[in-house]
């Protein structure tokens, strides 16, 4: 952190249990519940919050106000955020930026999603899709199957490109799902907590390429929130300021995404690597200093390539990283102790803030059965096709 930037603390977090579509409260009730939990956790009165950043993907304009109004009617700015699957972290990014710049002393970031069953799809068919350029890149590289879920074709294609380059076993991807379920079994807020064997993962129906059903994250409903403030605000109100955002970066696509003829780049590998590099440089640490990570495992293939994009293991070594158990407890870095998107669930607008909830809990030492011992630096990776990637480094102080 440079000398002219203020320290930014996460002083409160909240998260409601994630559920399958149809089993949740309406979106505005979920969002308000998570926000109230974060305020209670922080010990902050809502009237002290100066700005709200509220993220969701599927919802009408000003849905953020509908949720925030369930917390209070204080007249503060409410900014609605939509950045596909990186929406929650995008809201966090804006809240952090507002506090760091001195624009406000305290802000809240909230994310929620009320989803429907089935594969993701666009809301409009009467105008150009923001995904058109990505679809064209995929079509040129591997073609498109209209009968398969589009997101699975993007990330399954990335998995195929990795397998073709490095010759790894498809079972390696399945092991990621097994690990995710093992971790989620310790998380009472996760939607899928039943353990799975590798045989069960690999025998589940094939969705696309190397991806089977249990290697794809489920549509989920849920909400999460975080209270962000300055050091001065924390001191003035006697808040727990033990977790600081040490560095954060947001990246978008470059020309290489569409010119590389590589599905890994189409689904955000370069965005991930660039954001991670910026974060490490700003914080003055390296990936070897990180002991716990929440990364965007929407599909097992994305978790695998993200290990390398974040620098957790050198390029081409992800299979060894997995087989050696370096991605779980007792290994080098515990990835997705919450169960990740694969098992905890993926309510798009809430995901980034649910990751924040998990990592703040880890650094506070309050993660119960999921606790990673001795965690001082925690890394968060949240990716949205279309595209945006937010990488956040938290430090326990």
ABEGO torsion letter per residue (X at the ends): XBAABBBBBBABBBBBBBBBBGABBBAAAAAAAAAAAAAAAAGBBAAABABBBBBBABEBBGAAAAAAAAAEBAGBBBBBBBAEAAAAAAAAAAAAAAAAAGABABBBBBBBBBBBBEBBBBABAABBBAAAAAAAAAAAAAEBBAABBAAAAAAAAAAAAAAAAAGBBAAAAAAAAAAAAAAAAABAABABABBBBAAAAAABBBABEABBAAABBBBBBEBBBBBBBBAAAAAAAGBBAABBBABBBBBBBBAAAAAAGBAAAAAGAAAAAAAAAAAAAAAGBBAAABABBBBBBABAAAAAAAAAAAGABBBGAAAAAAAAGAABBGBABBBGAAGEAAAAEBBAAAAAAAAAAAAAAAAAGAAEAABBBGBABBBBBBBBBOBBBBBBBBBBX
